[in-house]
Amino acid sequence: MAGETNLSKLVKGMTPQLNKGEYVFAVIHDINSLNLPDVICHFKEKEGITIIIERTKADEFNLKYDYVAAWITLLVYSSLEAVGLTAIFSAALAKHGISCNVMAGYYHDHIFVDIKDANKAVEVLNNLSGNYT
């Protein structure tokens, strides 16, 4: 089954789910230095490898981080070719002073927001979804 590309259906069907836990972004230089199943996501940049990992795991590995985030998954099955979903939800969050860091998985979009904004972000996303025309 292919992911959804219709913007109206995507926004109305977002169904944001707040995942349990606290997550951090850290930089490492050797991905083999960690147990890969502990890593939520990694992205190779020229300066190092950015990882997203549970805060407790980062503390176990003595990783440095500056940002503690909540992880929200949009349960709608979105196509990687869909246009506009990120722009719409990021604008809605920005109107409420909430920054977001977005990662696209094959099936879903994942939004990382400051831990203090977690509940407000879910509320904003639910309101957007319920009121979108």
VEXVO-222658 format. One record per residue (C-alpha): residue number from 1; residue in one letter; z, x negated, y negated. Coordinates in Angstrom, 3 decimals, m for minus. Each point is the difference from the previous one (the first is absolute). Layout:
N
 num residu       zz       xx       yy
 NUM      A        Z        X        Y
...
% end
This chain:
133
 num residu       zz       xx       yy
   1      M    0.000    0.000    0.000
   2      A   m0.984   m1.366   m3.394
   3      G    2.459   m0.051   m2.867
   4      E   m0.135    2.543   m2.817
   5      T   m2.123   m0.794   m3.075
   6      N    0.301    3.296   m1.913
   7      L    2.270   m0.804   m2.929
   8      S    1.442    3.495   m0.329
   9      K    0.909    0.110    3.698
  10      L    1.487   m3.494   m0.210
  11      V    2.278    0.786   m2.935
  12      K    1.060    3.414    1.348
  13      G    0.683   m1.500    3.430
  14      M    1.734   m3.228   m1.080
  15      T    3.343    0.924    1.625
  16      P    2.001   m2.985   m1.256
  17      Q    2.586   m1.277    2.456
  18      L    2.771   m2.337   m1.123
  19      N    0.584   m2.575    2.708
  20      K    3.564   m1.134    0.636
  21      G    1.043   m3.420   m1.206
  22      E   m0.524   m2.463   m2.803
  23      Y   m3.036   m2.252   m0.117
  24      V   m0.841   m3.184   m1.884
  25      F   m3.057   m2.042   m0.860
  26      A    0.372   m3.704    0.768
  27      V   m2.293   m3.004    0.215
  28      I   m0.190   m2.296    2.998
  29      H   m2.381   m2.817    0.852
  30      D   m0.027    0.212    3.799
  31      I   m0.295    3.430    1.614
  32      N    1.074   m1.554    3.301
  33      S    3.426   m0.712   m1.482
  34      L    0.847    3.702    0.370
  35      N   m0.029    2.465    2.843
  36      L   m3.154    1.925   m0.920
  37      P    1.365    3.379    1.217
  38      D    2.703   m0.365   m2.693
  39      V   m2.678   m0.035   m2.709
  40      I   m1.200    3.365   m1.319
  41      C   m3.086   m1.487   m1.625
  42      H   m1.380   m3.364   m1.014
  43      F   m2.767   m1.113   m2.306
  44      K   m1.322   m3.522   m0.358
  45      E   m0.403   m1.296   m3.546
  46      K   m0.849   m3.520   m1.109
  47      E    3.614   m0.526   m1.160
  48      G    1.519    1.108    3.304
  49      I    0.372    2.966    2.307
  50      T    1.547    3.085   m1.560
  51      I    2.036    1.978    2.492
  52      I    1.733    3.344   m0.158
  53      I    3.083    0.008    2.162
  54      E    3.264    1.889    0.330
  55      R    2.589   m1.378   m2.371
  56      T    2.454   m0.694    2.833
  57      K   m2.612   m2.092    1.818
  58      A   m0.844   m1.884   m3.204
  59      D    3.683   m0.784   m0.435
  60      E    0.228   m1.196    3.628
  61      F   m2.876   m2.423   m0.645
  62      N    1.373   m1.025   m3.428
  63      L   m3.194    1.127   m1.705
  64      K   m0.058    0.197   m3.789
  65      Y   m0.968    3.300   m1.609
  66      D    0.303    1.682   m3.374
  67      Y   m0.983    3.583    0.734
  68      V    1.690    2.473    2.340
  69      A   m2.196    2.950    0.852
  70      A   m0.030    3.313    1.758
  71      W   m2.969    0.720    2.281
  72      I   m1.769    3.341   m0.249
  73      T   m2.740    0.916    2.476
  74      L   m2.563    2.651   m0.881
  75      L   m0.472    1.815    3.288
  76      V   m3.478    1.284   m0.855
  77      Y   m2.638   m1.826    2.066
  78      S   m2.024   m1.538   m2.825
  79      S   m3.318   m1.741    0.399
  80      L   m0.244   m3.575   m1.227
  81      E   m3.085    1.224   m1.883
  82      A    1.842    2.772   m1.855
  83      V   m0.299   m0.251   m3.784
  84      G    2.694    0.932   m2.505
  85      L    3.179    0.631    1.983
  86      T    1.730   m3.205   m1.086
  87      A   m0.967    0.603   m3.626
  88      I    1.423    3.523    0.040
  89      F    3.361   m0.747    1.594
  90      S    0.513   m3.278   m1.864
  91      A   m0.681    1.769   m3.324
  92      A    2.508    2.734    0.905
  93      L    2.626   m2.608    0.874
  94      A   m0.771   m1.994   m3.166
  95      K    0.595    3.122   m2.138
  96      H    3.549   m0.075    1.359
  97      G    0.447   m3.747   m0.569
  98      I   m0.306   m0.837    3.699
  99      S   m2.022   m3.049    0.986
 100      C   m1.621   m0.004    3.411
 101      N   m1.468   m2.572    2.327
 102      V   m2.524    1.512    2.386
 103      M   m1.100   m1.180    3.419
 104      A   m2.730    1.788    1.929
 105      G    0.290    0.168    3.741
 106      Y   m2.800    1.277    2.207
 107      Y    1.497    3.502    0.110
 108      H    2.362    0.296   m2.944
 109      D    0.826   m1.273   m3.465
 110      H    3.386   m1.641   m0.451
 111      I    1.744   m0.156   m3.350
 112      F    2.811   m2.394   m0.860
 113      V    2.127    0.979   m3.000
 114      D    3.168   m1.481   m1.445
 115      I    2.901    1.094    2.211
 116      K    1.682    1.737   m2.944
 117      D   m3.107    2.189   m0.457
 118      A   m0.412    1.065    3.632
 119      N    1.155    3.603   m0.179
 120      K   m1.626    0.631   m3.376
 121      A   m3.307   m1.415    1.295
 122      V    0.030    2.327    3.009
 123      E    0.785    2.915   m2.329
 124      V   m2.889   m0.941   m2.315
 125      L   m2.410   m0.323    2.938
 126      N    1.098    3.322    1.501
 127      N   m0.420    1.741   m3.372
 128      L   m3.440   m1.549   m0.430
 129      S   m1.036    1.112    3.460
 130      G    1.297    3.537   m0.473
 131      N   m1.546    0.498   m3.427
 132      Y   m3.361   m1.726    0.420
 133      T   m3.095    2.127   m0.597
% end
